Amino acid sequence: MIIIFEKLGAFDIHYNAQRVCSLWRELAKEPQLFRSIDFRDVWVHYKSGAAFLSSAKDAVARSRGQLEALSYNGWELDKLLLYVADQPNVLKHLRLENFLNISAVIFAETVIEAVLKEVGRRCPELKCLRLIPSQIEEKPSEIIRVDYD
């Protein structure tokens, strides 16, 4: 059953599978299912940024320190990143898309730079950071990628 859940991914486990029955609800709490969290393009399923942020935070919390990879776009990016940085984790890969979609677009670059510096300081295992801003079309030459050796 765990192998099936691993194929579903964090969003489907959180949003769908845990609602099937009590057995599936218990299985949906296994930290190994939340080592890699992909919350890209799922914000359309939520009615508000607060609900989306709450689900994303819950997925991070369920990893219980085993979070290795996080992919995210949508609302409240700055708040989620600070939450991730506050949790015990072994984050190695961080992929952020549409990262300028944060609280105040005018201050987006300053905020995202400050937040990412804090994430980098608190997540010493981070090896790959990929940023794909919302204001450009996704082309390989325009994707910001930082690999740490």
PALUMPA-198694 format. One line per field, with one value per residue: residue in three letters; residue number from 1; x, y, z of N, C-alpha, C in turn. Coordinates in Angstrom, 1 decimal. Layout:
<atoms>
rest <- c(ALA	...)
nr <- c(NUM	...)
n.east <- c(X	...)
n.north <- c(Y	...)
n.up <- c(Z	...)
ca.east <- c(X	...)
ca.north <- c(Y	...)
ca.up <- c(Z	...)
c.east <- c(X	...)
c.north <- c(Y	...)
c.up <- c(Z	...)
</atoms>
This chain:
<atoms>
rest <- c(MET	ILE	ILE	ILE	PHE	GLU	LYS	LEU	GLY	ALA	PHE	ASP	ILE	HIS	TYR	ASN	ALA	GLN	ARG	VAL	CYS	SER	LEU	TRP	ARG	GLU	LEU	ALA	LYS	GLU	PRO	GLN	LEU	PHE	ARG	SER	ILE	ASP	PHE	ARG	ASP	VAL	TRP	VAL	HIS	TYR	LYS	SER	GLY	ALA	ALA	PHE	LEU	SER	SER	ALA	LYS	ASP	ALA	VAL	ALA	ARG	SER	ARG	GLY	GLN	LEU	GLU	ALA	LEU	SER	TYR	ASN	GLY	TRP	GLU	LEU	ASP	LYS	LEU	LEU	LEU	TYR	VAL	ALA	ASP	GLN	PRO	ASN	VAL	LEU	LYS	HIS	LEU	ARG	LEU	GLU	ASN	PHE	LEU	ASN	ILE	SER	ALA	VAL	ILE	PHE	ALA	GLU	THR	VAL	ILE	GLU	ALA	VAL	LEU	LYS	GLU	VAL	GLY	ARG	ARG	CYS	PRO	GLU	LEU	LYS	CYS	LEU	ARG	LEU	ILE	PRO	SER	GLN	ILE	GLU	GLU	LYS	PRO	SER	GLU	ILE	ILE	ARG	VAL	ASP	TYR	ASP)
nr <- c(1	2	3	4	5	6	7	8	9	10	11	12	13	14	15	16	17	18	19	20	21	22	23	24	25	26	27	28	29	30	31	32	33	34	35	36	37	38	39	40	41	42	43	44	45	46	47	48	49	50	51	52	53	54	55	56	57	58	59	60	61	62	63	64	65	66	67	68	69	70	71	72	73	74	75	76	77	78	79	80	81	82	83	84	85	86	87	88	89	90	91	92	93	94	95	96	97	98	99	100	101	102	103	104	105	106	107	108	109	110	111	112	113	114	115	116	117	118	119	120	121	122	123	124	125	126	127	128	129	130	131	132	133	134	135	136	137	138	139	140	141	142	143	144	145	146	147	148	149)
n.east <- c(0.8	2.0	3.8	2.0	0.9	3.2	3.5	1.4	1.9	2.5	0.5	-1.9	-2.2	-2.6	-4.9	-6.7	-6.4	-6.3	-8.8	-10.4	-10.7	-10.5	-8.1	-6.6	-6.3	-4.6	-2.3	-1.6	-0.2	2.4	5.8	7.7	6.4	6.4	8.9	9.5	8.0	5.7	4.2	3.4	1.3	-1.1	-2.6	-5.0	-6.9	-7.7	-9.5	-8.5	-5.5	-4.7	-5.7	-4.4	-1.7	-1.9	-2.3	0.1	2.0	1.2	1.9	4.7	5.1	4.3	6.4	8.2	10.9	12.2	12.1	13.3	13.1	11.5	9.1	7.4	4.8	2.7	0.5	1.6	4.4	6.7	6.1	5.8	8.4	9.8	8.6	9.4	12.1	12.2	11.6	12.8	14.8	16.2	16.6	17.5	17.0	15.4	12.8	11.4	8.7	7.2	7.9	7.7	5.2	4.3	3.6	3.9	4.5	6.2	8.2	9.2	11.7	13.6	12.4	12.3	15.0	16.0	14.6	15.4	18.2	18.0	16.8	18.8	20.8	19.6	19.2	21.4	22.0	21.2	21.5	20.7	19.1	16.5	15.1	12.3	11.1	7.9	7.5	8.7	8.8	9.1	12.2	15.2	17.5	16.7	16.1	16.9	19.4	21.0	23.6	25.0	28.2)
n.north <- c(-1.2	1.2	1.7	2.2	4.6	6.2	6.7	8.3	10.9	13.8	15.8	14.5	12.5	14.0	15.6	13.8	10.9	10.4	10.8	8.6	6.3	5.1	3.5	4.3	7.0	6.7	5.6	7.7	9.3	8.6	9.4	8.9	9.1	11.8	12.7	13.9	16.6	17.9	20.6	22.1	23.8	23.0	24.7	25.6	24.0	25.0	27.3	29.6	31.5	31.0	28.5	26.9	27.4	26.3	23.5	22.9	23.4	21.5	19.1	19.4	19.2	16.6	15.2	14.9	15.7	14.4	15.6	16.0	17.1	19.8	21.2	24.0	26.3	29.1	30.7	32.6	32.1	33.1	32.8	30.1	29.2	30.2	28.7	26.1	26.4	26.6	24.1	20.8	19.3	17.7	19.0	19.0	19.6	22.3	23.7	26.4	27.9	30.6	32.5	35.2	35.7	36.7	38.3	41.2	42.5	44.6	44.5	42.1	40.9	41.7	40.5	37.8	37.3	37.7	35.8	33.4	33.5	33.0	30.5	29.0	29.3	27.9	25.4	23.3	21.1	21.7	21.3	21.9	24.6	25.8	28.3	29.7	32.4	34.1	36.0	35.4	33.4	30.0	29.1	27.3	28.9	31.0	30.1	30.1	28.5	27.0	25.1	23.5	22.4)
n.up <- c(0.0	0.8	-1.3	-3.4	-2.5	-2.5	-5.2	-5.7	-4.6	-2.6	-2.7	-3.7	-1.8	0.5	-0.3	-1.4	-1.0	1.9	2.6	2.0	3.7	7.1	7.4	5.2	5.9	8.2	6.9	5.4	7.0	7.2	7.3	5.3	3.0	2.4	1.8	-0.6	-1.9	-4.0	-4.9	-7.1	-9.3	-8.1	-6.7	-7.7	-6.8	-4.4	-2.3	-1.2	-0.5	2.1	2.8	1.0	1.8	4.3	3.7	2.4	4.4	6.2	4.8	4.8	7.6	8.0	7.0	9.0	9.5	7.4	4.9	1.7	-0.9	-2.4	-4.3	-5.6	-6.3	-6.3	-3.9	-1.1	-0.9	0.4	3.1	3.4	2.8	5.0	7.0	6.3	6.6	9.4	10.3	11.2	8.8	5.9	3.6	0.2	-2.4	-3.9	-5.6	-7.1	-8.6	-10.3	-8.4	-7.9	-7.1	-4.5	-1.4	-1.8	-4.8	-5.6	-3.8	-4.2	-5.2	-3.2	-0.9	-1.6	-1.9	0.7	2.1	0.9	1.5	4.2	4.3	3.0	5.0	7.2	6.1	5.7	4.1	1.5	-1.9	-4.5	-6.0	-7.7	-9.5	-11.0	-12.4	-12.5	-14.4	-16.9	-19.9	-19.7	-20.5	-21.1	-20.9	-19.4	-16.9	-13.5	-12.0	-9.3	-8.3	-5.6	-4.7)
ca.east <- c(0.0	2.9	4.3	1.0	0.8	4.4	3.3	0.4	2.5	2.1	-0.8	-3.0	-2.3	-3.2	-6.1	-7.7	-6.3	-6.6	-10.3	-11.1	-11.2	-9.6	-6.9	-5.8	-6.0	-3.4	-1.2	-1.3	0.6	3.8	6.7	8.4	5.6	6.5	10.3	9.5	6.7	5.5	2.9	3.3	0.1	-2.2	-3.3	-6.3	-7.9	-8.0	-10.4	-7.8	-4.1	-4.5	-6.0	-3.2	-0.5	-2.1	-2.0	1.6	2.7	0.8	2.7	6.0	5.1	4.2	7.7	8.9	12.4	12.7	11.9	14.5	12.9	10.3	8.7	6.3	4.4	1.4	0.4	2.3	5.7	7.6	5.7	6.1	9.8	10.3	8.1	10.3	13.4	12.1	11.4	14.0	14.7	17.4	16.3	18.6	16.5	14.3	12.4	10.3	8.2	6.3	8.2	7.4	3.8	4.3	2.8	4.0	5.3	7.2	9.3	9.4	13.1	14.2	11.9	12.7	16.5	16.2	14.0	16.3	19.4	17.6	16.6	20.2	21.5	19.0	19.2	22.8	22.1	20.7	22.5	20.2	18.1	16.0	14.1	11.7	10.2	6.7	7.5	9.3	8.4	10.1	13.2	16.3	18.5	16.2	15.9	18.0	19.7	22.2	23.9	26.1	29.0)
ca.north <- c(0.0	2.4	1.9	2.9	6.0	7.0	7.0	9.4	12.1	14.5	16.5	13.6	11.9	15.0	16.1	12.8	9.5	10.3	10.9	7.4	5.5	5.3	2.9	5.2	8.2	6.4	5.4	9.1	10.0	8.1	10.5	8.5	9.6	13.2	13.1	14.7	17.3	18.7	21.4	22.9	23.8	22.4	25.8	25.8	23.2	25.6	28.5	30.7	31.3	30.5	27.1	26.3	27.4	25.3	22.2	22.8	23.3	20.1	18.2	19.6	18.7	15.2	14.6	14.7	15.9	13.7	16.4	16.1	17.8	20.6	22.0	24.8	27.6	29.5	31.7	32.6	31.4	33.6	32.2	28.6	29.0	30.4	27.6	25.0	26.6	26.4	22.7	19.9	18.7	17.4	19.5	19.0	20.2	23.3	24.2	27.4	28.5	31.8	32.9	36.6	35.7	36.8	39.3	42.5	42.3	45.6	44.1	40.6	40.5	41.9	39.6	36.4	37.2	37.6	34.5	32.4	33.5	32.4	29.0	28.5	29.3	26.9	24.1	23.1	20.0	22.1	21.2	22.4	25.5	26.2	29.4	30.0	33.5	34.1	37.0	35.0	32.1	29.0	28.7	26.8	29.9	31.9	29.4	30.3	27.3	27.1	23.8	23.6	21.2)
ca.up <- c(0.0	0.8	-2.7	-4.2	-2.0	-3.0	-6.6	-5.7	-4.3	-1.4	-2.8	-3.8	-0.5	1.4	-0.8	-1.8	-0.4	3.3	2.8	1.6	4.9	8.3	7.1	4.3	6.7	9.0	6.0	4.9	8.0	7.1	6.9	4.1	1.8	2.3	1.5	-1.8	-1.9	-5.3	-4.8	-8.2	-10.1	-7.4	-6.0	-8.3	-6.0	-3.1	-2.4	-0.7	-0.2	3.5	2.7	0.2	2.6	5.4	3.2	2.1	5.7	6.8	4.1	5.3	8.9	8.0	6.6	10.3	9.3	6.3	3.7	0.9	-2.1	-2.4	-5.5	-5.1	-6.8	-5.8	-2.9	0.2	-1.0	1.5	4.4	3.3	2.9	6.4	7.7	5.9	7.3	10.8	10.6	10.9	7.4	5.2	2.2	-0.7	-3.7	-3.8	-6.9	-6.9	-9.8	-10.1	-7.1	-7.6	-6.7	-3.1	-0.7	-2.4	-6.0	-5.7	-2.9	-4.4	-5.3	-1.9	0.0	-2.0	-1.6	2.1	2.5	0.4	2.3	5.5	4.0	2.8	6.3	8.0	5.5	5.3	3.1	0.3	-3.0	-5.7	-5.9	-9.0	-9.4	-12.3	-12.1	-13.2	-15.5	-18.1	-20.4	-19.3	-21.5	-20.4	-20.7	-18.4	-15.6	-12.6	-11.3	-8.5	-7.8	-4.7	-4.6)
c.east <- c(0.9	3.4	3.3	0.9	2.0	4.2	2.2	1.0	1.8	0.7	-2.0	-3.2	-3.1	-4.7	-7.2	-7.6	-6.7	-8.1	-11.1	-11.6	-10.2	-8.2	-6.0	-5.4	-4.7	-2.2	-0.7	-0.4	2.1	4.7	7.4	7.7	5.8	8.0	10.4	8.1	6.7	4.2	2.9	1.9	-1.1	-3.0	-4.7	-7.4	-8.3	-8.8	-9.6	-6.3	-3.9	-4.7	-4.9	-2.0	-0.7	-1.8	-0.5	2.3	2.4	1.7	4.1	6.1	5.0	5.5	8.5	10.4	13.0	12.6	13.3	14.4	11.5	10.2	7.4	6.0	3.0	1.5	1.3	3.7	6.7	7.3	6.0	7.6	10.3	9.8	9.0	11.6	13.4	11.9	12.7	13.8	16.1	17.3	17.6	18.2	15.3	14.0	11.2	10.0	7.3	6.6	8.0	5.9	3.8	3.6	2.8	5.0	6.4	8.4	9.7	10.9	13.8	13.7	12.4	14.2	16.7	15.7	15.0	17.6	19.1	17.4	18.0	21.0	21.0	18.9	20.5	23.0	21.7	21.8	22.0	19.0	17.7	14.9	13.6	10.7	9.0	6.6	8.1	8.7	9.5	11.0	14.4	17.3	18.0	15.9	17.1	18.2	21.0	22.4	25.1	26.9	29.6)
c.north <- c(1.3	2.7	2.6	4.4	6.8	7.4	8.2	10.7	12.8	15.2	15.6	12.8	12.8	15.4	15.0	11.5	9.4	10.4	9.6	6.6	5.7	4.6	3.8	6.5	7.9	6.2	6.8	9.9	9.6	9.1	10.2	9.0	11.0	13.6	14.0	15.3	18.1	19.4	22.4	22.7	23.1	23.5	26.0	25.0	23.8	26.9	29.8	30.4	30.7	29.0	26.3	26.3	26.4	23.9	21.9	22.6	21.9	19.1	18.2	19.0	17.2	14.5	14.3	14.7	15.1	14.4	16.6	17.0	18.5	21.4	22.7	26.0	27.9	30.6	31.5	31.9	31.8	32.9	30.7	28.4	29.2	29.3	26.4	25.2	26.4	24.9	21.9	19.3	18.5	17.8	19.6	19.7	21.1	23.9	25.2	28.0	29.6	32.4	34.4	36.8	35.7	38.0	40.7	42.4	43.3	45.2	42.7	40.2	40.6	40.8	38.2	36.2	37.0	36.2	33.4	32.3	32.8	30.9	28.4	28.4	28.1	25.5	23.8	22.0	20.4	22.1	21.8	23.4	26.0	27.2	29.7	31.1	33.5	35.0	36.6	33.7	31.2	28.6	28.3	27.9	30.9	31.3	29.6	29.0	27.4	25.7	24.0	22.3	21.1)
c.up <- c(0.0	-0.6	-3.6	-3.8	-2.4	-4.4	-6.7	-5.5	-3.2	-1.6	-2.9	-2.5	0.4	1.0	-1.0	-1.0	1.1	3.6	2.5	2.7	6.0	8.1	6.3	5.0	7.6	8.1	5.5	5.8	8.0	6.6	5.6	2.9	1.5	2.2	0.3	-2.0	-3.2	-5.2	-5.9	-8.9	-9.4	-6.7	-6.5	-7.6	-4.7	-3.3	-2.0	-0.5	1.2	3.5	2.0	1.1	3.8	4.9	2.9	3.4	6.4	6.1	4.6	6.7	8.9	7.6	7.9	10.1	8.2	4.9	2.9	-0.3	-2.0	-3.7	-5.2	-6.0	-6.3	-4.7	-1.7	0.2	0.1	2.8	4.5	3.5	4.3	7.2	7.5	6.7	8.8	11.2	10.4	9.6	6.9	3.7	1.4	-2.0	-3.4	-5.1	-6.7	-8.2	-9.5	-8.8	-6.8	-7.2	-5.2	-2.6	-1.5	-3.6	-6.1	-4.9	-3.1	-4.4	-4.0	-0.9	-0.3	-1.7	-0.2	2.6	2.1	1.1	3.7	5.3	3.8	4.1	7.2	7.4	4.9	4.2	1.7	-0.8	-4.3	-5.4	-7.3	-8.9	-10.8	-12.1	-13.0	-14.4	-16.8	-18.6	-20.0	-20.4	-20.7	-20.0	-19.6	-17.1	-14.7	-11.9	-10.5	-7.9	-6.8	-4.7	-3.2)
</atoms>
